[in-house]
Amino acid sequence: GIYKGQCAEYCGGPHALMGFVVVAHTPADFARWQASRLPSQGAGGEGLALFLSSGCAACHTIRGTPARGLAGPDLTHVGSRKTLGAGILPNNPGTMAGWVADSQAIKPANRMPAYHQFSGEELQALTAYLVSLK
């Protein structure tokens, strides 16, 4: 089944907004899921180029690309996640774009800066790339 959880260890200002989703599998289903977790190349193109050139890769890793950041979450399969922002948003292109553009307006005091420098087209390309990482 799918279960919601809530962080139970005080870790800073946005602590109350730290949820997560647990997906419980049978052992056989888990083995199949785990075998499918190869690095995702996603759509690549302009979205990947923006990710690598805008500073995102300084914090985030996307396995199979030059992005090797260690400060933020690994985004290798971010498009397959059920939520964003530690469980506060459903994962879809609209919420992904909003999170990238200004995560501080959504979840104040998180560690990701706002990225106001992207044009609408650039934000769409970056979002399409991230959503494609399944």
N, CA, C and O atoms as a Tinker XYZ file with bonds, in Angstrom:
   536  protein
     1  N      0.814000   -1.192000    0.000000    73     2
     2  CA     0.000000    0.000000    0.000000    64     1     3
     3  C      0.851000    1.246000    0.000000    63     2     4     5
     4  O      2.080000    1.183000   -0.030000    81     3
     5  N      0.193000    2.352000    0.034000    73     3     6
     6  CA     0.847000    3.659000    0.060000    64     5     7
     7  C      0.453000    4.340000    1.361000    63     6     8     9
     8  O     -0.729000    4.436000    1.692000    81     7
     9  N      1.461000    4.816000    2.100000    73     7    10
    10  CA     1.237000    5.394000    3.412000    64     9    11
    11  C      1.922000    6.742000    3.519000    63    10    12    13
    12  O      3.021000    6.926000    2.995000    81    11
    13  N      1.284000    7.684000    4.192000    73    11    14
    14  CA     1.884000    8.987000    4.462000    64    13    15
    15  C      2.576000    8.946000    5.804000    63    14    16    17
    16  O      2.123000    8.283000    6.737000    81    15
    17  N      3.691000    9.670000    5.890000    73    15    18
    18  CA     4.423000    9.771000    7.142000    64    17    19
    19  C      4.763000   11.219000    7.414000    63    18    20    21
    20  O      4.652000   12.068000    6.530000    81    19
    21  N      5.172000   11.496000    8.622000    73    19    22
    22  CA     5.538000   12.846000    9.040000    64    21    23
    23  C      6.851000   12.775000    9.794000    63    22    24    25
    24  O      7.038000   11.905000   10.645000    81    23
    25  N      7.763000   13.690000    9.485000    73    23    26
    26  CA     9.033000   13.748000   10.193000    64    25    27
    27  C      8.758000   13.914000   11.685000    63    26    28    29
    28  O      7.913000   14.719000   12.079000    81    27
    29  N      9.470000   13.154000   12.511000    73    27    30
    30  CA     9.238000   13.188000   13.952000    64    29    31
    31  C     10.453000   13.682000   14.733000    63    30    32    33
    32  O     10.485000   13.582000   15.959000    81    31
    33  N     11.440000   14.209000   14.037000    73    31    34
    34  CA    12.632000   14.721000   14.709000    64    33    35
    35  C     12.774000   16.198000   14.370000    63    34    36    37
    36  O     12.868000   16.555000   13.196000    81    35
    37  N     12.790000   17.060000   15.378000    73    35    38
    38  CA    12.894000   18.498000   15.111000    64    37    39
    39  C     14.232000   18.786000   14.448000    63    38    40    41
    40  O     15.288000   18.446000   14.983000    81    39
    41  N     14.181000   19.409000   13.292000    73    39    42
    42  CA    15.408000   19.638000   12.527000    64    41    43
    43  C     15.475000   21.056000   11.958000    63    42    44    45
    44  O     16.308000   21.310000   11.088000    81    43
    45  N     14.652000   21.968000   12.402000    73    43    46
    46  CA    14.737000   23.343000   11.936000    64    45    47
    47  C     13.383000   23.937000   11.616000    63    46    48    49
    48  O     12.341000   23.327000   11.855000    81    47
    49  N     13.422000   25.144000   11.067000    73    47    50
    50  CA    12.227000   25.939000   10.815000    64    49    51
    51  C     11.126000   25.255000   10.034000    63    50    52    53
    52  O      9.987000   25.236000   10.501000    81    51
    53  N     11.406000   24.689000    8.865000    73    51    54
    54  CA    10.319000   24.087000    8.083000    64    53    55
    55  C      9.984000   22.662000    8.513000    63    54    56    57
    56  O      9.361000   21.917000    7.757000    81    55
    57  N     10.389000   22.286000    9.705000    73    55    58
    58  CA    10.194000   20.923000   10.196000    64    57    59
    59  C      8.746000   20.436000   10.062000    63    58    60    61
    60  O      8.510000   19.294000    9.669000    81    59
    61  N      7.801000   21.283000   10.381000    73    59    62
    62  CA     6.391000   20.864000   10.346000    64    61    63
    63  C      5.926000   20.547000    8.931000    63    62    64    65
    64  O      4.877000   19.928000    8.754000    81    63
    65  N      6.683000   20.958000    7.927000    73    63    66
    66  CA     6.310000   20.709000    6.537000    64    65    67
    67  C      7.138000   19.584000    5.919000    63    66    68    69
    68  O      7.354000   19.575000    4.707000    81    67
    69  N      7.597000   18.647000    6.726000    73    67    70
    70  CA     8.418000   17.551000    6.221000    64    69    71
    71  C      7.639000   16.248000    6.293000    63    70    72    73
    72  O      7.690000   15.534000    7.294000    81    71
    73  N      6.938000   15.955000    5.248000    73    71    74
    74  CA     6.213000   14.699000    5.149000    64    73    75
    75  C      6.888000   13.789000    4.151000    63    74    76    77
    76  O      7.835000   14.190000    3.474000    81    75
    77  N      6.414000   12.588000    4.062000    73    75    78
    78  CA     6.945000   11.653000    3.082000    64    77    79
    79  C      5.894000   10.608000    2.761000    63    78    80    81
    80  O      4.902000   10.462000    3.476000    81    79
    81  N      6.123000    9.892000    1.688000    73    79    82
    82  CA     5.235000    8.827000    1.257000    64    81    83
    83  C      6.036000    7.532000    1.258000    63    82    84    85
    84  O      7.152000    7.486000    0.741000    81    83
    85  N      5.471000    6.491000    1.834000    73    83    86
    86  CA     6.089000    5.173000    1.827000    64    85    87
    87  C      5.231000    4.270000    0.949000    63    86    88    89
    88  O      4.015000    4.183000    1.125000    81    87
    89  N      5.878000    3.605000    0.010000    73    87    90
    90  CA     5.187000    2.637000   -0.834000    64    89    91
    91  C      5.698000    1.256000   -0.435000    63    90    92    93
    92  O      6.869000    0.938000   -0.639000    81    91
    93  N      4.818000    0.442000    0.133000    73    91    94
    94  CA     5.187000   -0.904000    0.572000    64    93    95
    95  C      4.926000   -1.887000   -0.562000    63    94    96    97
    96  O      3.854000   -1.901000   -1.167000    81    95
    97  N      5.935000   -2.706000   -0.833000    73    95    98
    98  CA     5.861000   -3.699000   -1.912000    64    97    99
    99  C      5.994000   -5.101000   -1.342000    63    98   100   101
   100  O      6.531000   -5.284000   -0.250000    81    99
   101  N      5.515000   -6.072000   -2.067000    73    99   102
   102  CA     5.864000   -7.452000   -1.754000    64   101   103
   103  C      7.348000   -7.605000   -2.073000    63   102   104   105
   104  O      7.887000   -6.809000   -2.841000    81   103
   105  N      8.016000   -8.593000   -1.515000    73   103   106
   106  CA     9.441000   -8.761000   -1.836000    64   105   107
   107  C      9.712000   -8.884000   -3.342000    63   106   108   109
   108  O     10.686000   -8.319000   -3.840000    81   107
   109  N      8.874000   -9.601000   -4.055000    73   107   110
   110  CA     9.083000   -9.763000   -5.501000    64   109   111
   111  C      8.891000   -8.438000   -6.234000    63   110   112   113
   112  O      9.680000   -8.101000   -7.117000    81   111
   113  N      7.849000   -7.681000   -5.878000    73   111   114
   114  CA     7.624000   -6.377000   -6.509000    64   113   115
   115  C      8.754000   -5.409000   -6.189000    63   114   116   117
   116  O      9.167000   -4.633000   -7.050000    81   115
   117  N      9.260000   -5.449000   -4.954000    73   115   118
   118  CA    10.373000   -4.588000   -4.573000    64   117   119
   119  C     11.611000   -4.925000   -5.398000    63   118   120   121
   120  O     12.307000   -4.021000   -5.860000    81   119
   121  N     11.889000   -6.191000   -5.584000    73   119   122
   122  CA    13.048000   -6.604000   -6.382000    64   121   123
   123  C     12.924000   -6.093000   -7.816000    63   122   124   125
   124  O     13.909000   -5.637000   -8.397000    81   123
   125  N     11.722000   -6.167000   -8.390000    73   123   126
   126  CA    11.507000   -5.642000   -9.751000    64   125   127
   127  C     11.694000   -4.124000   -9.776000    63   126   128   129
   128  O     12.340000   -3.591000  -10.678000    81   127
   129  N     11.126000   -3.428000   -8.781000    73   127   130
   130  CA    11.290000   -1.967000   -8.702000    64   129   131
   131  C     12.756000   -1.605000   -8.574000    63   130   132   133
   132  O     13.245000   -0.721000   -9.278000    81   131
   133  N     13.458000   -2.280000   -7.681000    73   131   134
   134  CA    14.867000   -1.970000   -7.456000    64   133   135
   135  C     15.693000   -2.199000   -8.721000    63   134   136   137
   136  O     16.589000   -1.409000   -9.016000    81   135
   137  N     15.413000   -3.245000   -9.460000    73   135   138
   138  CA    16.129000   -3.522000  -10.709000    64   137   139
   139  C     15.863000   -2.458000  -11.765000    63   138   140   141
   140  O     16.675000   -2.269000  -12.671000    81   139
   141  N     14.731000   -1.760000  -11.659000    73   139   142
   142  CA    14.383000   -0.730000  -12.646000    64   141   143
   143  C     15.000000    0.625000  -12.322000    63   142   144   145
   144  O     14.808000    1.566000  -13.093000    81   143
   145  N     15.725000    0.771000  -11.232000    73   143   146
   146  CA    16.219000    2.062000  -10.767000    64   145   147
   147  C     17.549000    2.448000  -11.395000    63   146   148   149
   148  O     18.376000    3.075000  -10.733000    81   147
   149  N     17.773000    2.096000  -12.629000    73   147   150
   150  CA    18.974000    2.536000  -13.335000    64   149   151
   151  C     18.921000    4.047000  -13.492000    63   150   152   153
   152  O     17.839000    4.632000  -13.436000    81   151
   153  N     20.075000    4.693000  -13.691000    73   151   154
   154  CA    20.043000    6.144000  -13.912000    64   153   155
   155  C     19.119000    6.507000  -15.073000    63   154   156   157
   156  O     19.132000    5.869000  -16.125000    81   155
   157  N     18.323000    7.539000  -14.853000    73   155   158
   158  CA    17.377000    8.002000  -15.855000    64   157   159
   159  C     17.992000    9.136000  -16.648000    63   158   160   161
   160  O     18.468000   10.109000  -16.063000    81   159
   161  N     17.994000    9.032000  -17.955000    73   159   162
   162  CA    18.523000   10.107000  -18.785000    64   161   163
   163  C     17.486000   11.195000  -19.021000    63   162   164   165
   164  O     17.839000   12.338000  -19.313000    81   163
   165  N     16.221000   10.853000  -18.898000    73   163   166
   166  CA    15.177000   11.849000  -19.101000    64   165   167
   167  C     15.191000   12.391000  -20.514000    63   166   168   169
   168  O     15.768000   11.791000  -21.421000    81   167
   169  N     14.556000   13.523000  -20.687000    73   167   170
   170  CA    14.403000   14.133000  -22.006000    64   169   171
   171  C     15.686000   14.801000  -22.488000    63   170   172   173
   172  O     15.873000   14.969000  -23.694000    81   171
   173  N     16.578000   15.187000  -21.568000    73   171   174
   174  CA    17.837000   15.839000  -21.957000    64   173   175
   175  C     17.594000   17.189000  -22.594000    63   174   176   177
   176  O     16.736000   17.943000  -22.134000    81   175
   177  N     18.333000   17.510000  -23.644000    73   175   178
   178  CA    18.159000   18.736000  -24.397000    64   177   179
   179  C     18.337000   20.003000  -23.585000    63   178   180   181
   180  O     19.195000   20.075000  -22.706000    81   179
   181  N     17.519000   21.002000  -23.885000    73   179   182
   182  CA    17.627000   22.307000  -23.236000    64   181   183
   183  C     17.424000   22.222000  -21.727000    63   182   184   185
   184  O     18.100000   22.922000  -20.974000    81   183
   185  N     16.508000   21.380000  -21.279000    73   183   186
   186  CA    16.257000   21.254000  -19.848000    64   185   187
   187  C     17.482000   20.778000  -19.091000    63   186   188   189
   188  O     17.809000   21.326000  -18.038000    81   187
   189  N     18.163000   19.769000  -19.608000    73   187   190
   190  CA    19.381000   19.279000  -18.968000    64   189   191
   191  C     20.456000   20.361000  -19.011000    63   190   192   193
   192  O     21.151000   20.577000  -18.019000    81   191
   193  N     20.600000   21.039000  -20.143000    73   191   194
   194  CA    21.602000   22.105000  -20.255000    64   193   195
   195  C     21.349000   23.203000  -19.227000    63   194   196   197
   196  O     22.294000   23.699000  -18.614000    81   195
   197  N     20.097000   23.586000  -19.030000    73   195   198
   198  CA    19.756000   24.600000  -18.025000    64   197   199
   199  C     20.066000   24.093000  -16.623000    63   198   200   201
   200  O     20.586000   24.838000  -15.792000    81   199
   201  N     19.752000   22.840000  -16.359000    73   199   202
   202  CA    20.027000   22.263000  -15.046000    64   201   203
   203  C     21.522000   22.324000  -14.745000    63   202   204   205
   204  O     21.922000   22.674000  -13.635000    81   203
   205  N     22.337000   21.987000  -15.726000    73   203   206
   206  CA    23.783000   21.935000  -15.518000    64   205   207
   207  C     24.417000   23.321000  -15.451000    63   206   208   209
   208  O     25.428000   23.503000  -14.773000    81   207
   209  N     23.838000   24.298000  -16.144000    73   207   210
   210  CA    24.472000   25.624000  -16.227000    64   209   211
   211  C     23.938000   26.645000  -15.225000    63   210   212   213
   212  O     24.541000   27.705000  -15.057000    81   211
   213  N     22.831000   26.354000  -14.563000    73   211   214
   214  CA    22.181000   27.354000  -13.711000    64   213   215
   215  C     22.555000   27.260000  -12.240000    63   214   216   217
   216  O     22.125000   28.093000  -11.442000    81   215
   217  N     23.331000   26.284000  -11.876000    73   215   218
   218  CA    23.681000   26.100000  -10.471000    64   217   219
   219  C     22.965000   24.936000   -9.813000    63   218   220   221
   220  O     23.336000   24.538000   -8.709000    81   219
   221  N     21.949000   24.380000  -10.458000    73   219   222
   222  CA    21.198000   23.264000   -9.871000    64   221   223
   223  C     22.121000   22.080000   -9.561000    63   222   224   225
   224  O     21.994000   21.432000   -8.522000    81   223
   225  N     23.053000   21.811000  -10.486000    73   223   226
   226  CA    23.941000   20.659000  -10.347000    64   225   227
   227  C     24.967000   20.845000   -9.236000    63   226   228   229
   228  O     25.635000   19.886000   -8.850000    81   227
   229  N     25.103000   22.060000   -8.717000    73   227   230
   230  CA    26.015000   22.273000   -7.593000    64   229   231
   231  C     25.468000   21.630000   -6.324000    63   230   232   233
   232  O     26.237000   21.276000   -5.430000    81   231
   233  N     24.156000   21.477000   -6.238000    73   231   234
   234  CA    23.527000   20.889000   -5.045000    64   233   235
   235  C     22.913000   19.520000   -5.299000    63   234   236   237
   236  O     22.894000   18.674000   -4.405000    81   235
   237  N     22.409000   19.295000   -6.512000    73   235   238
   238  CA    21.664000   18.070000   -6.804000    64   237   239
   239  C     22.440000   17.123000   -7.703000    63   238   240   241
   240  O     23.180000   17.551000   -8.588000    81   239
   241  N     22.262000   15.841000   -7.465000    73   239   242
   242  CA    22.809000   14.781000   -8.313000    64   241   243
   243  C     21.707000   14.275000   -9.229000    63   242   244   245
   244  O     20.558000   14.125000   -8.813000    81   243
   245  N     22.065000   14.015000  -10.471000    73   243   246
   246  CA    21.233000   13.224000  -11.380000    64   245   247
   247  C     22.182000   12.173000  -11.938000    63   246   248   249
   248  O     22.994000   12.467000  -12.817000    81   247
   249  N     22.082000   10.956000  -11.431000    73   247   250
   250  CA    22.986000    9.898000  -11.859000    64   249   251
   251  C     22.882000    9.696000  -13.363000    63   250   252   253
   252  O     21.790000    9.727000  -13.929000    81   251
   253  N     24.027000    9.489000  -14.004000    73   251   254
   254  CA    24.076000    9.344000  -15.454000    64   253   255
   255  C     24.338000   10.661000  -16.164000    63   254   256   257
   256  O     24.418000   10.695000  -17.392000    81   255
   257  N     24.475000   11.757000  -15.403000    73   255   258
   258  CA    24.801000   13.076000  -15.965000    64   257   259
   259  C     25.995000   13.632000  -15.178000    63   258   260   261
   260  O     26.414000   13.031000  -14.189000    81   259
   261  N     26.544000   14.772000  -15.610000    73   259   262
   262  CA    27.632000   15.392000  -14.839000    64   261   263
   263  C     27.172000   16.011000  -13.504000    63   262   264   265
   264  O     28.014000   16.451000  -12.720000    81   263
   265  N     25.880000   16.055000  -13.237000    73   263   266
   266  CA    25.368000   16.649000  -11.989000    64   265   267
   267  C     25.720000   15.749000  -10.813000    63   266   268   269
   268  O     25.235000   14.622000  -10.716000    81   267
   269  N     26.570000   16.258000   -9.915000    73   267   270
   270  CA    27.044000   15.458000   -8.793000    64   269   271
   271  C     26.947000   16.204000   -7.462000    63   270   272   273
   272  O     27.773000   15.989000   -6.575000    81   271
   273  N     25.963000   17.065000   -7.315000    73   271   274
   274  CA    25.816000   17.825000   -6.068000    64   273   275
   275  C     25.489000   16.924000   -4.898000    63   274   276   277
   276  O     24.903000   15.854000   -5.062000    81   275
   277  N     25.879000   17.373000   -3.705000    73   275   278
   278  CA    25.679000   16.570000   -2.500000    64   277   279
   279  C     24.785000   17.241000   -1.461000    63   278   280   281
   280  O     24.405000   16.602000   -0.480000    81   279
   281  N     24.444000   18.505000   -1.653000    73   279   282
   282  CA    23.688000   19.235000   -0.630000    64   281   283
   283  C     22.183000   19.005000   -0.714000    63   282   284   285
   284  O     21.501000   18.993000    0.310000    81   283
   285  N     21.665000   18.824000   -1.912000    73   283   286
   286  CA    20.226000   18.656000   -2.091000    64   285   287
   287  C     19.870000   17.216000   -2.397000    63   286   288   289
   288  O     20.757000   16.379000   -2.564000    81   287
   289  N     18.587000   16.917000   -2.474000    73   287   290
   290  CA    18.148000   15.559000   -2.784000    64   289   291
   291  C     18.641000   15.092000   -4.160000    63   290   292   293
   292  O     18.797000   15.892000   -5.083000    81   291
   293  N     18.880000   13.795000   -4.275000    73   291   294
   294  CA    19.204000   13.161000   -5.555000    64   293   295
   295  C     17.941000   13.217000   -6.414000    63   294   296   297
   296  O     16.884000   12.745000   -5.997000    81   295
   297  N     18.050000   13.788000   -7.601000    73   295   298
   298  CA    16.888000   13.960000   -8.472000    64   297   299
   299  C     16.849000   12.961000   -9.624000    63   298   300   301
   300  O     16.125000   13.172000  -10.597000    81   299
   301  N     17.616000   11.876000   -9.528000    73   299   302
   302  CA    17.706000   10.917000  -10.621000    64   301   303
   303  C     16.338000   10.450000  -11.099000    63   302   304   305
   304  O     16.127000   10.296000  -12.302000    81   303
   305  N     15.425000   10.227000  -10.199000    73   303   306
   306  CA    14.082000    9.735000  -10.569000    64   305   307
   307  C     12.990000   10.652000  -10.041000    63   306   308   309
   308  O     11.906000   10.183000   -9.691000    81   307
   309  N     13.258000   11.954000   -9.977000    73   307   310
   310  CA    12.307000   12.888000   -9.366000    64   309   311
   311  C     10.943000   12.863000  -10.063000    63   310   312   313
   312  O      9.921000   13.093000   -9.417000    81   311
   313  N     10.913000   12.593000  -11.340000    73   311   314
   314  CA     9.641000   12.567000  -12.064000    64   313   315
   315  C      8.719000   11.439000  -11.632000    63   314   316   317
   316  O      7.515000   11.496000  -11.882000    81   315
   317  N      9.262000   10.419000  -10.992000    73   315   318
   318  CA     8.421000    9.301000  -10.546000    64   317   319
   319  C      7.971000    9.442000   -9.094000    63   318   320   321
   320  O      7.222000    8.602000   -8.593000    81   319
   321  N      8.418000   10.490000   -8.420000    73   319   322
   322  CA     8.013000   10.686000   -7.022000    64   321   323
   323  C      6.556000   11.129000   -6.943000    63   322   324   325
   324  O      6.043000   11.769000   -7.861000    81   323
   325  N      5.912000   10.794000   -5.868000    73   323   326
   326  CA     4.511000   11.177000   -5.685000    64   325   327
   327  C      4.376000   12.620000   -5.227000    63   326   328   329
   328  O      3.374000   13.274000   -5.516000    81   327
   329  N      5.398000   13.127000   -4.501000    73   327   330
   330  CA     5.317000   14.481000   -3.962000    64   329   331
   331  C      6.625000   15.237000   -4.179000    63   330   332   333
   332  O      7.646000   14.661000   -4.557000    81   331
   333  N      6.564000   16.541000   -3.929000    73   331   334
   334  CA     7.726000   17.432000   -3.965000    64   333   335
   335  C      7.808000   18.176000   -2.638000    63   334   336   337
   336  O      6.835000   18.241000   -1.886000    81   335
   337  N      8.987000   18.739000   -2.361000    73   335   338
   338  CA     9.129000   19.588000   -1.174000    64   337   339
   339  C      8.898000   18.863000    0.119000    63   338   340   341
   340  O      8.276000   19.407000    1.032000    81   339
   341  N      9.389000   17.635000    0.219000    73   339   342
   342  CA     9.201000   16.810000    1.421000    64   341   343
   343  C      7.727000   16.588000    1.728000    63   342   344   345
   344  O      7.284000   16.707000    2.871000    81   343
   345  N      6.982000   16.264000    0.681000    73   343   346
   346  CA     5.610000   15.824000    0.882000    64   345   347
   347  C      4.535000   16.886000    0.886000    63   346   348   349
   348  O      3.372000   16.572000    1.140000    81   347
   349  N      4.884000   18.154000    0.610000    73   347   350
   350  CA     3.851000   19.188000    0.712000    64   349   351
   351  C      3.134000   19.485000   -0.595000    63   350   352   353
   352  O      2.087000   20.132000   -0.589000    81   351
   353  N      3.684000   19.020000   -1.724000    73   351   354
   354  CA     3.057000   19.275000   -3.021000    64   353   355
   355  C      2.902000   17.981000   -3.802000    63   354   356   357
   356  O      3.774000   17.116000   -3.728000    81   355
   357  N      1.815000   17.825000   -4.548000    73   355   358
   358  CA     1.756000   16.695000   -5.472000    64   357   359
   359  C      2.783000   16.940000   -6.583000    63   358   360   361
   360  O      3.050000   18.090000   -6.931000    81   359
   361  N      3.343000   15.900000   -7.124000    73   359   362
   362  CA     4.360000   16.033000   -8.167000    64   361   363
   363  C      3.690000   16.058000   -9.534000    63   362   364   365
   364  O      3.201000   15.037000  -10.018000    81   363
   365  N      3.675000   17.232000  -10.145000    73   363   366
   366  CA     3.185000   17.404000  -11.506000    64   365   367
   367  C      3.931000   18.583000  -12.127000    63   366   368   369
   368  O      4.618000   19.301000  -11.401000    81   367
   369  N      3.829000   18.812000  -13.426000    73   367   370
   370  CA     4.602000   19.888000  -14.049000    64   369   371
   371  C      4.339000   21.270000  -13.444000    63   370   372   373
   372  O      5.276000   22.057000  -13.311000    81   371
   373  N      3.119000   21.582000  -13.082000    73   371   374
   374  CA     2.807000   22.899000  -12.514000    64   373   375
   375  C      3.463000   23.127000  -11.169000    63   374   376   377
   376  O      4.058000   24.178000  -10.930000    81   375
   377  N      3.354000   22.128000  -10.276000    73   375   378
   378  CA     3.971000   22.295000   -8.964000    64   377   379
   379  C      5.492000   22.238000   -9.059000    63   378   380   381
   380  O      6.187000   22.903000   -8.291000    81   379
   381  N      6.010000   21.447000   -9.996000    73   379   382
   382  CA     7.465000   21.400000  -10.196000    64   381   383
   383  C      7.972000   22.772000  -10.635000    63   382   384   385
   384  O      8.980000   23.252000  -10.116000    81   383
   385  N      7.289000   23.402000  -11.576000    73   383   386
   386  CA     7.705000   24.729000  -12.049000    64   385   387
   387  C      7.636000   25.747000  -10.916000    63   386   388   389
   388  O      8.548000   26.560000  -10.763000    81   387
   389  N      6.582000   25.716000  -10.130000    73   387   390
   390  CA     6.455000   26.636000   -9.006000    64   389   391
   391  C      7.553000   26.428000   -7.979000    63   390   392   393
   392  O      8.087000   27.397000   -7.438000    81   391
   393  N      7.898000   25.175000   -7.704000    73   391   394
   394  CA     8.951000   24.867000   -6.742000    64   393   395
   395  C     10.300000   25.375000   -7.246000    63   394   396   397
   396  O     11.046000   25.995000   -6.488000    81   395
   397  N     10.622000   25.122000   -8.509000    73   395   398
   398  CA    11.904000   25.577000   -9.064000    64   397   399
   399  C     11.977000   27.099000   -9.056000    63   398   400   401
   400  O     12.997000   27.669000   -8.668000    81   399
   401  N     10.909000   27.756000   -9.477000    73   399   402
   402  CA    10.923000   29.212000   -9.598000    64   401   403
   403  C     11.054000   29.903000   -8.249000    63   402   404   405
   404  O     11.801000   30.872000   -8.124000    81   403
   405  N     10.334000   29.417000   -7.233000    73   403   406
   406  CA    10.384000   30.104000   -5.941000    64   405   407
   407  C      9.931000   29.189000   -4.818000    63   406   408   409
   408  O      8.839000   29.352000   -4.273000    81   407
   409  N     10.770000   28.232000   -4.476000    73   407   410
   410  CA    10.418000   27.296000   -3.406000    64   409   411
   411  C     10.250000   28.000000   -2.062000    63   410   412   413
   412  O      9.533000   27.506000   -1.191000    81   411
   413  N     10.901000   29.143000   -1.887000    73   411   414
   414  CA    10.792000   29.866000   -0.618000    64   413   415
   415  C      9.378000   30.403000   -0.393000    63   414   416   417
   416  O      8.935000   30.507000    0.750000    81   415
   417  N      8.673000   30.743000   -1.459000    73   415   418
   418  CA     7.293000   31.214000   -1.324000    64   417   419
   419  C      6.359000   30.068000   -0.931000    63   418   420   421
   420  O      5.299000   30.297000   -0.349000    81   419
   421  N      6.756000   28.835000   -1.251000    73   419   422
   422  CA     5.939000   27.660000   -0.957000    64   421   423
   423  C      6.272000   27.083000    0.413000    63   422   424   425
   424  O      5.380000   26.719000    1.179000    81   423
   425  N      7.562000   27.006000    0.710000    73   423   426
   426  CA     8.032000   26.401000    1.958000    64   425   427
   427  C      9.192000   27.245000    2.494000    63   426   428   429
   428  O     10.356000   26.924000    2.252000    81   427
   429  N      8.879000   28.320000    3.219000    73   427   430
   430  CA     9.922000   29.217000    3.720000    64   429   431
   431  C     10.977000   28.485000    4.550000    63   430   432   433
   432  O     10.672000   27.547000    5.287000    81   431
   433  N     12.213000   28.934000    4.410000    73   431   434
   434  CA    13.374000   28.435000    5.159000    64   433   435
   435  C     13.890000   27.091000    4.671000    63   434   436   437
   436  O     14.714000   26.475000    5.347000    81   435
   437  N     13.425000   26.612000    3.502000    73   435   438
   438  CA    14.062000   25.415000    2.953000    64   437   439
   439  C     15.418000   25.830000    2.384000    63   438   440   441
   440  O     15.689000   27.024000    2.254000    81   439
   441  N     16.251000   24.890000    2.051000    73   439   442
   442  CA    17.624000   25.209000    1.666000    64   441   443
   443  C     17.796000   25.567000    0.191000    63   442   444   445
   444  O     18.911000   25.875000   -0.227000    81   443
   445  N     16.740000   25.536000   -0.601000    73   443   446
   446  CA    16.859000   25.832000   -2.030000    64   445   447
   447  C     16.528000   27.298000   -2.297000    63   446   448   449
   448  O     15.490000   27.794000   -1.859000    81   447
   449  N     17.414000   27.990000   -3.016000    73   447   450
   450  CA    17.118000   29.391000   -3.341000    64   449   451
   451  C     16.059000   29.492000   -4.432000    63   450   452   453
   452  O     15.784000   28.517000   -5.131000    81   451
   453  N     15.475000   30.660000   -4.573000    73   451   454
   454  CA    14.543000   30.920000   -5.676000    64   453   455
   455  C     15.347000   31.077000   -6.968000    63   454   456   457
   456  O     16.482000   31.555000   -6.942000    81   455
   457  N     14.770000   30.684000   -8.070000    73   455   458
   458  CA    15.402000   30.813000   -9.384000    64   457   459
   459  C     14.522000   31.671000  -10.282000    63   458   460   461
   460  O     13.830000   31.167000  -11.166000    81   459
   461  N     14.563000   32.976000  -10.039000    73   459   462
   462  CA    13.751000   33.913000  -10.815000    64   461   463
   463  C     14.355000   34.225000  -12.176000    63   462   464   465
   464  O     13.703000   34.867000  -12.999000    81   463
   465  N     15.580000   33.788000  -12.433000    73   463   466
   466  CA    16.259000   34.169000  -13.665000    64   465   467
   467  C     15.737000   33.447000  -14.905000    63   466   468   469
   468  O     16.050000   33.858000  -16.022000    81   467
   469  N     14.960000   32.395000  -14.742000    73   467   470
   470  CA    14.491000   31.650000  -15.906000    64   469   471
   471  C     13.342000   32.367000  -16.600000    63   470   472   473
   472  O     12.425000   32.866000  -15.948000    81   471
   473  N     13.398000   32.414000  -17.920000    73   471   474
   474  CA    12.248000   32.893000  -18.694000    64   473   475
   475  C     11.164000   31.819000  -18.607000    63   474   476   477
   476  O     11.423000   30.710000  -18.139000    81   475
   477  N      9.964000   32.142000  -19.051000    73   475   478
   478  CA     8.881000   31.163000  -19.053000    64   477   479
   479  C      9.230000   29.930000  -19.858000    63   478   480   481
   480  O      8.950000   28.808000  -19.434000    81   479
   481  N      9.845000   30.129000  -21.028000    73   479   482
   482  CA    10.222000   29.000000  -21.883000    64   481   483
   483  C     11.307000   28.153000  -21.225000    63   482   484   485
   484  O     11.274000   26.925000  -21.298000    81   483
   485  N     12.271000   28.819000  -20.580000    73   483   486
   486  CA    13.331000   28.071000  -19.904000    64   485   487
   487  C     12.771000   27.263000  -18.737000    63   486   488   489
   488  O     13.144000   26.107000  -18.539000    81   487
   489  N     11.884000   27.872000  -17.974000    73   487   490
   490  CA    11.276000   27.166000  -16.853000    64   489   491
   491  C     10.485000   25.953000  -17.340000    63   490   492   493
   492  O     10.515000   24.898000  -16.706000    81   491
   493  N      9.784000   26.097000  -18.452000    73   491   494
   494  CA     9.046000   24.966000  -19.018000    64   493   495
   495  C      9.993000   23.863000  -19.468000    63   494   496   497
   496  O      9.723000   22.683000  -19.246000    81   495
   497  N     11.111000   24.242000  -20.105000    73   495   498
   498  CA    12.073000   23.236000  -20.563000    64   497   499
   499  C     12.709000   22.502000  -19.388000    63   498   500   501
   500  O     12.848000   21.279000  -19.416000    81   499
   501  N     13.094000   23.248000  -18.360000    73   499   502
   502  CA    13.699000   22.640000  -17.174000    64   501   503
   503  C     12.699000   21.730000  -16.471000    63   502   504   505
   504  O     13.039000   20.619000  -16.065000    81   503
   505  N     11.473000   22.203000  -16.332000    73   503   506
   506  CA    10.422000   21.409000  -15.700000    64   505   507
   507  C     10.151000   20.134000  -16.496000    63   506   508   509
   508  O     10.030000   19.056000  -15.912000    81   507
   509  N     10.054000   20.244000  -17.815000    73   507   510
   510  CA     9.809000   19.066000  -18.645000    64   509   511
   511  C     10.927000   18.039000  -18.468000    63   510   512   513
   512  O     10.679000   16.834000  -18.416000    81   511
   513  N     12.155000   18.536000  -18.377000    73   511   514
   514  CA    13.280000   17.618000  -18.149000    64   513   515
   515  C     13.155000   16.920000  -16.795000    63   514   516   517
   516  O     13.279000   15.697000  -16.718000    81   515
   517  N     12.914000   17.672000  -15.741000    73   515   518
   518  CA    12.823000   17.069000  -14.414000    64   517   519
   519  C     11.666000   16.076000  -14.322000    63   518   520   521
   520  O     11.816000   15.000000  -13.744000    81   519
   521  N     10.530000   16.427000  -14.881000    73   519   522
   522  CA     9.360000   15.532000  -14.851000    64   521   523
   523  C      9.641000   14.254000  -15.640000    63   522   524   525
   524  O      9.074000   13.204000  -15.339000    81   523
   525  N     10.526000   14.335000  -16.663000    73   523   526
   526  CA    10.830000   13.170000  -17.473000    64   525   527
   527  C     11.765000   12.179000  -16.775000    63   526   528   529
   528  O     11.953000   11.063000  -17.258000    81   527
   529  N     12.342000   12.574000  -15.657000    73   527   530
   530  CA    13.273000   11.702000  -14.932000    64   529   531
   531  C     12.482000   10.673000  -14.124000    63   530   532   533
   532  O     12.146000   10.917000  -12.965000    81   531
   533  N     12.190000    9.544000  -14.724000    73   531   534
   534  CA    11.342000    8.533000  -14.088000    64   533   535
   535  C     12.161000    7.307000  -13.717000    63   534   536
   536  O     11.619000    6.346000  -13.170000    81   535
